[in-house]
Amino acid sequence: MNKIIPIQESVPIQESVPIPVSTVCCEHKLTTFILEGLGWTGSILVLCPYVMTLERDLDFILNTLGATGLLIVCITSKQYQSIVINSAWIIGGIYKYYANK
């Protein structure tokens, strides 16, 4: 007859040990810091034309650079809805700029 062995006796279980914060890769922290900065800068650049009266060229540049910064952050974090809207923002801005020139 088959003997049933409890799982605790048949498979050794290792307790998980948390990784100390000091061992987290410095490159990962730097990448996160750069992406956060890029996202915030993009947000500010997109909002500036709404709160200030700007020339057409500067409005276009700020919107395009801001949306591009946000797009990069969205791509790296796989936020697909935001990727679509920021891509549309960039394409629409380019179209509007060159169609009305």
Biotite code that builds the C-alpha atoms (Angstrom):
import biotite.structure as struc

atoms = struc.array([
    struc.Atom([0.000, 0.000, 0.000], chain_id="A", res_id=1, res_name="MET", atom_name="CA", element="C"),
    struc.Atom([1.187, 3.554, -0.743], chain_id="A", res_id=2, res_name="ASN", atom_name="CA", element="C"),
    struc.Atom([2.236, 5.651, 2.175], chain_id="A", res_id=3, res_name="LYS", atom_name="CA", element="C"),
    struc.Atom([1.201, 9.313, 2.096], chain_id="A", res_id=4, res_name="ILE", atom_name="CA", element="C"),
    struc.Atom([4.036, 11.625, 3.061], chain_id="A", res_id=5, res_name="ILE", atom_name="CA", element="C"),
    struc.Atom([3.117, 15.109, 4.250], chain_id="A", res_id=6, res_name="PRO", atom_name="CA", element="C"),
    struc.Atom([4.588, 17.850, 2.048], chain_id="A", res_id=7, res_name="ILE", atom_name="CA", element="C"),
    struc.Atom([6.491, 19.380, 4.956], chain_id="A", res_id=8, res_name="GLN", atom_name="CA", element="C"),
    struc.Atom([8.493, 16.168, 5.356], chain_id="A", res_id=9, res_name="GLU", atom_name="CA", element="C"),
    struc.Atom([9.164, 15.497, 1.668], chain_id="A", res_id=10, res_name="SER", atom_name="CA", element="C"),
    struc.Atom([10.208, 18.921, 0.358], chain_id="A", res_id=11, res_name="VAL", atom_name="CA", element="C"),
    struc.Atom([12.600, 21.105, 2.295], chain_id="A", res_id=12, res_name="PRO", atom_name="CA", element="C"),
    struc.Atom([11.232, 24.631, 2.538], chain_id="A", res_id=13, res_name="ILE", atom_name="CA", element="C"),
    struc.Atom([13.609, 27.550, 2.665], chain_id="A", res_id=14, res_name="GLN", atom_name="CA", element="C"),
    struc.Atom([12.434, 30.621, 4.416], chain_id="A", res_id=15, res_name="GLU", atom_name="CA", element="C"),
    struc.Atom([12.597, 33.718, 2.274], chain_id="A", res_id=16, res_name="SER", atom_name="CA", element="C"),
    struc.Atom([15.060, 36.297, 3.427], chain_id="A", res_id=17, res_name="VAL", atom_name="CA", element="C"),
    struc.Atom([14.335, 39.908, 2.484], chain_id="A", res_id=18, res_name="PRO", atom_name="CA", element="C"),
    struc.Atom([17.031, 41.578, 0.406], chain_id="A", res_id=19, res_name="ILE", atom_name="CA", element="C"),
    struc.Atom([18.544, 44.526, 2.241], chain_id="A", res_id=20, res_name="PRO", atom_name="CA", element="C"),
    struc.Atom([17.867, 47.882, 0.625], chain_id="A", res_id=21, res_name="VAL", atom_name="CA", element="C"),
    struc.Atom([21.601, 48.599, 0.404], chain_id="A", res_id=22, res_name="SER", atom_name="CA", element="C"),
    struc.Atom([22.089, 45.701, -2.048], chain_id="A", res_id=23, res_name="THR", atom_name="CA", element="C"),
    struc.Atom([19.609, 47.059, -4.616], chain_id="A", res_id=24, res_name="VAL", atom_name="CA", element="C"),
    struc.Atom([21.457, 47.937, -7.797], chain_id="A", res_id=25, res_name="CYS", atom_name="CA", element="C"),
    struc.Atom([22.458, 51.600, -8.048], chain_id="A", res_id=26, res_name="CYS", atom_name="CA", element="C"),
    struc.Atom([21.732, 51.592, -11.794], chain_id="A", res_id=27, res_name="GLU", atom_name="CA", element="C"),
    struc.Atom([18.107, 50.684, -11.101], chain_id="A", res_id=28, res_name="HIS", atom_name="CA", element="C"),
    struc.Atom([17.765, 53.600, -8.698], chain_id="A", res_id=29, res_name="LYS", atom_name="CA", element="C"),
    struc.Atom([19.334, 55.961, -11.221], chain_id="A", res_id=30, res_name="LEU", atom_name="CA", element="C"),
    struc.Atom([17.053, 54.726, -14.010], chain_id="A", res_id=31, res_name="THR", atom_name="CA", element="C"),
    struc.Atom([14.005, 55.162, -11.788], chain_id="A", res_id=32, res_name="THR", atom_name="CA", element="C"),
    struc.Atom([15.131, 58.660, -10.810], chain_id="A", res_id=33, res_name="PHE", atom_name="CA", element="C"),
    struc.Atom([15.695, 59.660, -14.454], chain_id="A", res_id=34, res_name="ILE", atom_name="CA", element="C"),
    struc.Atom([12.327, 58.273, -15.556], chain_id="A", res_id=35, res_name="LEU", atom_name="CA", element="C"),
    struc.Atom([10.513, 60.031, -12.709], chain_id="A", res_id=36, res_name="GLU", atom_name="CA", element="C"),
    struc.Atom([12.225, 63.297, -13.622], chain_id="A", res_id=37, res_name="GLY", atom_name="CA", element="C"),
    struc.Atom([11.371, 62.815, -17.281], chain_id="A", res_id=38, res_name="LEU", atom_name="CA", element="C"),
    struc.Atom([7.723, 62.177, -16.423], chain_id="A", res_id=39, res_name="GLY", atom_name="CA", element="C"),
    struc.Atom([7.416, 65.235, -14.198], chain_id="A", res_id=40, res_name="TRP", atom_name="CA", element="C"),
    struc.Atom([9.225, 67.424, -16.727], chain_id="A", res_id=41, res_name="THR", atom_name="CA", element="C"),
    struc.Atom([6.925, 66.164, -19.474], chain_id="A", res_id=42, res_name="GLY", atom_name="CA", element="C"),
    struc.Atom([3.866, 66.919, -17.369], chain_id="A", res_id=43, res_name="SER", atom_name="CA", element="C"),
    struc.Atom([5.040, 70.462, -16.692], chain_id="A", res_id=44, res_name="ILE", atom_name="CA", element="C"),
    struc.Atom([5.907, 71.057, -20.356], chain_id="A", res_id=45, res_name="LEU", atom_name="CA", element="C"),
    struc.Atom([2.461, 69.904, -21.498], chain_id="A", res_id=46, res_name="VAL", atom_name="CA", element="C"),
    struc.Atom([0.694, 72.076, -18.921], chain_id="A", res_id=47, res_name="LEU", atom_name="CA", element="C"),
    struc.Atom([2.702, 75.276, -19.564], chain_id="A", res_id=48, res_name="CYS", atom_name="CA", element="C"),
    struc.Atom([0.881, 76.240, -22.794], chain_id="A", res_id=49, res_name="PRO", atom_name="CA", element="C"),
    struc.Atom([-2.445, 76.035, -20.939], chain_id="A", res_id=50, res_name="TYR", atom_name="CA", element="C"),
    struc.Atom([-1.505, 78.478, -18.218], chain_id="A", res_id=51, res_name="VAL", atom_name="CA", element="C"),
    struc.Atom([0.584, 80.880, -20.305], chain_id="A", res_id=52, res_name="MET", atom_name="CA", element="C"),
    struc.Atom([0.059, 82.687, -23.569], chain_id="A", res_id=53, res_name="THR", atom_name="CA", element="C"),
    struc.Atom([2.842, 81.492, -25.839], chain_id="A", res_id=54, res_name="LEU", atom_name="CA", element="C"),
    struc.Atom([3.853, 81.864, -29.452], chain_id="A", res_id=55, res_name="GLU", atom_name="CA", element="C"),
    struc.Atom([2.688, 79.114, -31.759], chain_id="A", res_id=56, res_name="ARG", atom_name="CA", element="C"),
    struc.Atom([6.180, 77.644, -32.230], chain_id="A", res_id=57, res_name="ASP", atom_name="CA", element="C"),
    struc.Atom([6.937, 77.528, -28.504], chain_id="A", res_id=58, res_name="LEU", atom_name="CA", element="C"),
    struc.Atom([3.515, 76.015, -27.794], chain_id="A", res_id=59, res_name="ASP", atom_name="CA", element="C"),
    struc.Atom([4.243, 73.273, -30.350], chain_id="A", res_id=60, res_name="PHE", atom_name="CA", element="C"),
    struc.Atom([7.721, 72.573, -28.955], chain_id="A", res_id=61, res_name="ILE", atom_name="CA", element="C"),
    struc.Atom([6.566, 72.376, -25.329], chain_id="A", res_id=62, res_name="LEU", atom_name="CA", element="C"),
    struc.Atom([3.606, 70.118, -26.126], chain_id="A", res_id=63, res_name="ASN", atom_name="CA", element="C"),
    struc.Atom([5.677, 67.814, -28.326], chain_id="A", res_id=64, res_name="THR", atom_name="CA", element="C"),
    struc.Atom([8.599, 67.525, -25.901], chain_id="A", res_id=65, res_name="LEU", atom_name="CA", element="C"),
    struc.Atom([6.284, 67.074, -22.926], chain_id="A", res_id=66, res_name="GLY", atom_name="CA", element="C"),
    struc.Atom([4.190, 64.397, -24.586], chain_id="A", res_id=67, res_name="ALA", atom_name="CA", element="C"),
    struc.Atom([7.361, 62.636, -25.754], chain_id="A", res_id=68, res_name="THR", atom_name="CA", element="C"),
    struc.Atom([8.709, 62.588, -22.199], chain_id="A", res_id=69, res_name="GLY", atom_name="CA", element="C"),
    struc.Atom([5.443, 61.173, -20.921], chain_id="A", res_id=70, res_name="LEU", atom_name="CA", element="C"),
    struc.Atom([5.388, 58.643, -23.768], chain_id="A", res_id=71, res_name="LEU", atom_name="CA", element="C"),
    struc.Atom([8.846, 57.337, -22.830], chain_id="A", res_id=72, res_name="ILE", atom_name="CA", element="C"),
    struc.Atom([7.789, 56.870, -19.209], chain_id="A", res_id=73, res_name="VAL", atom_name="CA", element="C"),
    struc.Atom([4.569, 55.133, -20.286], chain_id="A", res_id=74, res_name="CYS", atom_name="CA", element="C"),
    struc.Atom([6.426, 52.772, -22.616], chain_id="A", res_id=75, res_name="ILE", atom_name="CA", element="C"),
    struc.Atom([8.899, 51.733, -19.921], chain_id="A", res_id=76, res_name="THR", atom_name="CA", element="C"),
    struc.Atom([6.100, 51.077, -17.427], chain_id="A", res_id=77, res_name="SER", atom_name="CA", element="C"),
    struc.Atom([3.808, 49.421, -20.035], chain_id="A", res_id=78, res_name="LYS", atom_name="CA", element="C"),
    struc.Atom([0.844, 51.763, -19.514], chain_id="A", res_id=79, res_name="GLN", atom_name="CA", element="C"),
    struc.Atom([-0.852, 51.066, -22.827], chain_id="A", res_id=80, res_name="TYR", atom_name="CA", element="C"),
    struc.Atom([-3.760, 53.502, -22.537], chain_id="A", res_id=81, res_name="GLN", atom_name="CA", element="C"),
    struc.Atom([-1.374, 56.363, -21.831], chain_id="A", res_id=82, res_name="SER", atom_name="CA", element="C"),
    struc.Atom([0.888, 55.261, -24.690], chain_id="A", res_id=83, res_name="ILE", atom_name="CA", element="C"),
    struc.Atom([-2.044, 55.599, -27.090], chain_id="A", res_id=84, res_name="VAL", atom_name="CA", element="C"),
    struc.Atom([-3.156, 59.018, -25.827], chain_id="A", res_id=85, res_name="ILE", atom_name="CA", element="C"),
    struc.Atom([0.362, 60.474, -25.744], chain_id="A", res_id=86, res_name="ASN", atom_name="CA", element="C"),
    struc.Atom([1.107, 59.141, -29.228], chain_id="A", res_id=87, res_name="SER", atom_name="CA", element="C"),
    struc.Atom([-2.114, 60.733, -30.459], chain_id="A", res_id=88, res_name="ALA", atom_name="CA", element="C"),
    struc.Atom([-1.155, 63.983, -28.699], chain_id="A", res_id=89, res_name="TRP", atom_name="CA", element="C"),
    struc.Atom([2.210, 64.054, -30.487], chain_id="A", res_id=90, res_name="ILE", atom_name="CA", element="C"),
    struc.Atom([0.783, 63.135, -33.899], chain_id="A", res_id=91, res_name="ILE", atom_name="CA", element="C"),
    struc.Atom([-2.118, 65.581, -33.536], chain_id="A", res_id=92, res_name="GLY", atom_name="CA", element="C"),
    struc.Atom([0.225, 68.375, -32.473], chain_id="A", res_id=93, res_name="GLY", atom_name="CA", element="C"),
    struc.Atom([2.535, 67.785, -35.421], chain_id="A", res_id=94, res_name="ILE", atom_name="CA", element="C"),
    struc.Atom([-0.407, 67.654, -37.816], chain_id="A", res_id=95, res_name="TYR", atom_name="CA", element="C"),
    struc.Atom([-1.944, 70.834, -36.390], chain_id="A", res_id=96, res_name="LYS", atom_name="CA", element="C"),
    struc.Atom([1.373, 72.672, -36.517], chain_id="A", res_id=97, res_name="TYR", atom_name="CA", element="C"),
    struc.Atom([2.206, 71.833, -40.112], chain_id="A", res_id=98, res_name="TYR", atom_name="CA", element="C"),
    struc.Atom([-1.365, 71.914, -41.475], chain_id="A", res_id=99, res_name="ALA", atom_name="CA", element="C"),
    struc.Atom([-1.884, 75.508, -40.295], chain_id="A", res_id=100, res_name="ASN", atom_name="CA", element="C"),
    struc.Atom([1.490, 76.817, -41.378], chain_id="A", res_id=101, res_name="LYS", atom_name="CA", element="C"),
])
